[in-house]
Amino acid sequence: MASKGTRYSEEQIIRILKEVENGISVAEVCRKYGVSEQTVYRWRTKYGGLEASELQRLRELEAENARLKKIVAQQALDIDVLKEVVSKKW
């Protein structure tokens, strides 16, 4: 059984959404690909208007954002440790 959210790649999702944009009804696309209308609308919210080239940039930005969040979290821990060390009486 495939894990949740991995049935279609992001590139495939963009192609499916292009079909809807080109006039094929959402219901017909749902039948063709075996997904619910809610799924198509959720994809449209997330990927609507994206081109395949923009998808790569989105992935890069998400990866950079995750890396920066990790750095901020580590710095916050370091600051807490330093505050604790400074507050102790020697």
Secondary structure, 3 states (H helix, E strand, C coil): CCCCCCCCCHHHHHHHHHHHHCCCCHHHHHHHHCCCHHHHHHHHHHHCCCCHHHHHHHHHHHHHHHHHHHHHHHHHHHHHHHHHHHHCCC
